Amino acid sequence: MNAPAFRLSALSSVPRAVAMALVISLPVFLAACGKSEATAGASAGGPPAMPPMEVSVVIASPGEALLTKELPGRLQAWRTAEVRARVEGIVEERLFNEGSEVKAGMPLYRIDARTYKTTFAAAKADLIAAQAVVNRYRPLVEIKAVSQQELDSAEARLRQAEAALARAEMDLENTTVPAAISGRIGRSLVTEGALVGRGEATQLATIEQIDPIYVNFTQSSAELLALREAINSGRWKEAETRRMELVLENGSTYALPGKLLFSDLAVDPNTGSVSMRAEFPNPKRELLPGMFVRVRYPQARADKLITLPQRAVMITPNGAIVMVVGADGKVAPRPVQLGGMNGSSWTVTGGLAGGEQVMVEGHMKAPPGSTVKPVIWNPAPAAGATAQAPNGATPGQSR
């Protein structure tokens, strides 16, 4: 109890300003002493400083890559036929199962034929009568018992009767509606008891041939022009193959390759794009008309392009960047320009000169400016080695 009193009395014997300075500086002095002791303790065998964090890197090196383009498209049936009623009447029976395969000429609907049978019988009787008159007049013309004009009129009535019979026979045949082509028929648009064919050829169903199947897609005319310029300048080489691949809506790749059929010679003035069409085999009917897909096909081959694993590239609103580890171990961001995908890797057309250490793993634990220990990335072998240009990107430019 006496020690505190002594310290207060001792301080009271000095000027007030000096006392306050001593009070303020004392904790700082004690903290400095503690830090010095901690440092001395560490050097004397205390806990060591943390080493730099290890991160996986790849060395950016130019190599050969096949540049492909990936574009959105929609599937279309190879052939489509609308089944329509050619005569007026009541549908009596549907003769197929909806969604089944049908053959050309197979009966699909039966329309009430009673009226057409009566018309056919009457037309046939008229024809027989007209033929009998002509047969009777011809010998009479030779003996001048009947004039040539009467024979000509009888022959004209015979031709009219023949035409009427042919029309009645056709109408009677059309009461059975056949399949125009072979293919898969969809749902029926009418039911039994429906009146069809009054004033128009009523559509009854649709048949589609989907093996093979078309995919329609478009590409920007500016991209095609840039591609042509790059090939003509020698910077890129034309792809040796035109093998087409199809990427389905779930991200999987269709097993069977396709072929490019044509590319329009004109540019659509409304969209600035060129229409293209490819054909794919569809033996298992896995591809259905109307499905949205992505078409991937090779466009050019480049000899000196840097490729990076997909996880090494970060896509931001301002473009693509990678994290580069310098010689001093410091991490720094680097903007890059992308040209497409090479299997599971991006192709880089700008931003890297080659030889840089690009971080593949460890982005979350090694922010820009931190010091790291680079370790060469050793991934598991991955399949695929085709380059695919990003959607909407001109080859050689970032998207």
C-alpha positions, 0 to 999 in steps of 0.5 A, spaced: 500 500 500 505 504 501 509 503 494 503 506 490 503 512 494 510 513 494 510 513 486 504 518 486 508 523 491 515 522 486 511 524 480 508 530 484 515 533 485 516 534 478 512 538 473 505 536 471 507 536 463 513 531 464 509 527 469 504 526 463 509 524 458 512 519 462 505 516 463 504 516 456 511 513 454 511 508 459 506 503 455 510 504 449 517 503 452 514 496 455 511 494 448 517 495 445 521 491 450 516 485 449 517 485 442 525 485 442 524 479 447 519 476 443 524 477 437 530 474 441 526 468 443 525 466 436 532 467 434 534 463 440 529 457 438 522 460 438 517 458 433 519 460 426 516 464 421 511 461 416 514 459 409 511 462 403 504 458 401 505 453 395 501 454 389 501 450 382 503 453 376 504 452 369 510 455 364 506 458 359 510 456 352 507 456 345 505 450 341 500 448 336 493 448 337 487 447 332 482 452 333 474 451 332 468 455 333 462 453 337 456 456 335 448 455 337 444 452 333 437 448 332 435 442 330 431 441 324 428 434 321 431 432 314 424 432 311 417 434 313 410 432 310 404 435 313 398 430 312 392 433 310 385 431 308 384 432 300 376 431 300 371 433 305 367 428 310 367 426 317 373 422 320 371 415 321 377 412 324 385 413 325 389 408 323 396 409 327 399 410 333 401 417 335 409 418 335 410 411 331 414 410 325 410 410 319 412 408 312 410 411 305 403 409 303 401 407 309 393 408 311 393 413 316 385 416 316 379 413 313 374 418 312 366 417 311 366 414 303 359 413 302 357 419 298 363 418 294 362 411 292 355 413 290 358 419 286 363 414 283 358 409 281 353 414 278 360 416 274 361 409 272 354 408 269 354 415 265 361 413 262 358 406 260 352 410 257 356 415 253 360 409 250 354 405 248 352 412 244 358 413 241 359 405 239 352 406 236 353 412 232 359 410 229 357 405 224 351 410 222 355 415 220 358 411 215 351 410 212 349 417 213 344 415 218 347 420 223 351 426 222 358 427 223 356 433 228 352 428 232 357 423 233 362 429 235 357 431 240 357 424 243 364 423 243 365 429 247 360 427 252 364 420 253 370 424 254 366 428 259 364 422 262 371 419 263 373 425 266 368 425 271 369 418 273 376 419 274 375 425 278 370 420 282 375 415 283 380 419 285 375 422 291 374 415 293 381 413 294 382 420 298 377 418 303 383 413 305 389 418 307 396 415 306 403 417 309 406 421 304 413 419 306 416 414 311 418 417 318 415 418 325 408 421 326 406 426 331 400 427 335 393 427 331 390 434 330 383 431 329 379 426 332 374 421 330 367 424 328 371 431 326 369 434 319 375 435 315 376 438 308 370 443 308 373 449 304 380 447 305 385 441 306 385 440 313 391 438 316 391 432 320 398 430 323 405 431 321 410 426 319 418 428 320 424 424 317 429 425 323 435 420 320 439 424 318 437 430 321 439 438 320 442 443 325 441 450 322 446 455 325 449 462 323 456 465 324 458 473 324 460 475 317 465 479 321 468 473 324 468 469 317 472 475 315 477 475 320 478 468 319 479 469 312 484 474 313 488 470 318 489 464 313 491 469 307 496 472 311 499 466 313 498 467 321 493 461 321 493 455 316 486 452 314 484 446 318 485 439 314 478 436 317 471 439 317 469 434 322 463 437 326 461 436 333 454 437 337 454 439 344 447 437 347 443 442 352 446 438 358 453 439 356 455 432 353 458 431 346 453 427 341 457 421 339 456 421 332 460 426 328 457 430 322 458 434 316 458 441 313 453 441 308 453 449 306 454 456 307 450 461 304 453 466 299 449 472 302 449 476 309 443 477 312 442 484 312 438 484 319 443 480 323 450 481 319 450 473 319 451 468 314 446 462 315 450 455 315 447 448 315 450 441 318 447 434 317 448 429 323 446 421 323 441 420 328 440 412 328 437 412 335 432 418 334 436 421 340 436 428 336 429 431 336 427 437 331 427 444 335 432 442 340 437 447 341 444 445 341 451 448 340 455 446 333 463 445 334 467 445 328 475 446 326 476 453 322 484 453 323 490 451 325 495 455 329 503 453 330 505 458 336 499 459 341 500 458 348 495 454 352 493 454 359 488 450 363 481 452 364 482 453 371 488 458 370 484 463 367 479 467 370 473 471 366 471 478 369 467 483 366 473 487 364 476 481 360 480 475 362 486 475 367 491 470 369 495 470 376 503 470 374 508 468 379 514 473 378 521 471 379 521 474 386 515 469 388 510 475 388 503 474 385 501 479 380 494 479 375 495 479 368 490 481 363 490 476 357 486 475 350 483 468 349 482 465 342 478 459 344 479 452 347 484 447 346 481 440 349 480 443 356 485 448 356 484 456 353 488 458 347 491 465 349 493 470 343 495 476 347 498 478 354 503 472 355 510 472 351 512 465 354 516 463 359 511 466 365 509 462 371 501 462 371 498 460 377 493 454 376 491 452 383 491 456 389 488 463 387 484 463 394 490 463 398 494 467 394 491 474 393 495 479 388 501 481 392 503 475 396 509 471 396 508 464 394 512 458 392 511 456 385 510 448 384 509 445 377 502 443 376 501 435 375 494 434 372 491 427 371 491 426 363 485 429 360 482 427 353 480 431 348 485 436 344 480 440 339 480 448 340 474 451 340 473 458 339 468 462 345 461 464 343 461 471 340 468 471 339 472 473 333 478 468 332 484 471 336 480 476 340 477 475 347 470 474 348 
